[in-house]
């Protein structure tokens, strides 16, 4: 659930700051909106492609190490949104962040379900979801205030850092999975 708190906070950068960053680069909110719509649609497809990699990632590196790696890669991709100097760079970073998010989410839910007894699984899953939504709302408020006080890029970097900061929280699941292996 702590991972979801950090993830929800950091994910607020994607949906909100990407259109703003495009508007900042283009100098025109209407042109940015015309790009954001198709990019957001493509993000769903890219996210699904990321989810399709989960069985391979699980076999190749294990679910907990993959979860850690994906959180860091997602944070790096979000940094790209703030760092990119042009529209193509922002869109590539945005789609890359959704690729990693698409893989990260099913792994997170799998690890969450493994940690909780079946009797409490629905409750913890619901708590996890509420934590992510609440943290997303808080992230939106805090990061928007930070963007106004500093810059959009700075707020994006902070959101990325918070996303990546969730990675070490998967270490207990990784240790538990290592104990089960012969």
C-alpha positions in Angstrom: 0.0 0.0 0.0 3.0 2.3 0.7 4.1 1.7 -2.9 0.7 2.8 -4.2 0.9 6.0 -2.1 4.1 7.0 -3.7 3.0 5.7 -7.1 -0.3 7.6 -7.0 1.5 10.8 -6.0 4.0 10.6 -8.8 1.6 9.4 -11.4 -0.3 12.7 -11.1 2.5 14.2 -13.3 1.6 12.1 -16.3 -2.0 13.0 -17.0 -1.7 16.6 -15.8 1.8 17.8 -16.6 2.2 16.2 -20.0 -0.4 18.5 -21.7 1.0 21.5 -19.8 4.5 20.6 -20.9 3.3 20.4 -24.5 1.6 23.7 -24.2 4.8 25.2 -22.8 6.8 23.9 -25.7 4.3 24.8 -28.4 3.1 28.1 -26.9 -0.4 27.1 -27.8 -2.9 25.2 -25.6 -5.1 24.2 -28.6 -2.2 22.6 -30.5 -1.1 20.8 -27.3 -4.6 19.5 -26.8 -4.7 18.2 -30.4 -1.6 16.2 -29.7 -2.5 15.1 -26.2 -5.8 13.3 -27.2 -4.2 10.9 -29.6 -1.2 10.5 -27.3 -3.5 9.5 -24.4 -5.2 7.0 -26.6 -1.9 5.5 -27.7 -0.9 5.4 -24.0 -3.7 2.8 -23.3 -2.3 0.6 -26.1 1.3 1.0 -24.9 0.2 0.3 -21.3 -1.5 -3.0 -22.5 1.8 -3.9 -24.3 3.6 -3.3 -21.0 1.2 -5.6 -19.2 1.8 -8.3 -21.9 5.4 -8.4 -20.9 4.7 -9.4 -17.3 4.8 -13.2 -17.7 8.2 -12.8 -19.5 9.5 -10.4 -16.8 8.4 -12.7 -14.0 10.2 -15.7 -15.5 13.3 -13.7 -16.5 14.0 -11.6 -13.4 11.3 -12.4 -10.9 8.3 -10.3 -10.0 9.7 -8.3 -7.1 13.0 -7.3 -8.9 10.9 -6.5 -12.0 8.7 -4.3 -9.9 11.6 -2.4 -8.5 13.2 -2.0 -11.9 9.9 -0.8 -13.5 9.3 1.8 -10.8 12.8 3.3 -11.4 12.4 3.1 -15.2 9.0 4.8 -14.9 10.5 7.6 -12.9 13.3 8.0 -15.5 10.7 8.2 -18.2 8.8 10.9 -16.3 12.0 12.9 -16.0 12.1 12.7 -19.8 8.8 14.6 -19.9 10.3 17.5 -18.0 13.6 17.3 -19.8 12.6 16.9 -23.4 13.1 20.0 -25.5 10.6 19.1 -28.2 7.2 17.6 -28.7 8.5 14.2 -30.0 10.7 13.8 -26.9 7.8 14.6 -24.6 5.5 12.1 -26.4 8.1 9.3 -26.4 8.8 9.9 -22.6 5.0 9.9 -21.9 4.4 6.7 -23.8 7.5 5.1 -22.3 6.2 6.0 -18.8 2.9 4.3 -19.7 4.7 1.2 -21.0 6.5 0.8 -17.7 3.3 1.6 -15.8 1.4 -1.0 -17.7 3.9 -3.7 -16.7 4.3 -2.3 -13.2 0.6 -2.3 -12.2 -0.1 -6.1 -12.7 3.1 -7.0 -11.0 2.2 -4.8 -8.0 -1.2 -6.3 -7.7 0.2 -9.8 -7.9 2.7 -9.1 -5.2 0.0 -7.4 -3.1 -2.2 -10.5 -3.4 0.6 -12.8 -2.4 1.2 -10.8 0.8 -2.4 -10.9 2.0 -4.5 -13.9 3.2 -7.5 -14.6 1.0 -9.9 -13.4 3.8 -8.5 -9.9 3.7 -7.4 -9.7 0.0 -10.4 -7.7 -1.2 -10.1 -5.3 1.7 -6.4 -4.7 1.1 -6.9 -4.4 -2.6 -9.5 -1.7 -2.0 -7.3 0.0 0.5 -4.5 0.0 -2.0 -6.7 1.6 -4.7 -8.0 4.2 -2.3 -4.4 5.0 -1.2 -3.4 5.5 -4.8 -6.3 7.8 -5.6 -5.9 9.8 -2.5 -2.1 10.2 -3.1 -2.8 11.1 -6.7 -5.1 14.0 -5.5 -2.5 15.1 -3.0 0.2 14.9 -5.7 -1.8 16.9 -8.1 -2.2 19.7 -5.5 1.4 19.6 -4.1 3.1 19.3 -7.5 0.9 22.0 -9.1 1.8 24.3 -6.3 5.5 23.4 -6.7 5.2 24.0 -10.5 3.8 27.5 -9.9 6.5 28.3 -7.3 9.4 27.0 -9.4 8.8 25.5 -12.9 6.8 22.7 -14.5 10.0 20.8 -15.2 11.0 20.9 -11.5 7.6 19.7 -10.4 7.8 16.9 -13.0 11.3 15.8 -11.7 9.9 15.7 -8.1 7.0 13.6 -9.3 9.5 11.3 -11.0 11.6 11.0 -7.9 8.6 10.0 -5.8 7.6 7.4 -8.3 11.1 5.9 -8.3 11.3 6.1 -4.5 8.7 3.3 -4.3 11.2 0.8 -5.7 12.9 -0.2 -2.4 9.5 -0.9 -0.8 9.4 -4.1 -2.9 12.5 -5.5 -1.1 10.5 -7.4 1.5 8.6 -9.1 -1.3 11.8 -9.9 -3.0 13.3 -11.4 0.2 10.2 -13.4 0.8 10.3 -14.8 -2.8 14.0 -15.8 -2.3 13.1 -17.8 0.8 10.6 -19.9 -1.2 13.1 -20.9 -3.8 15.2 -24.0 -3.1 
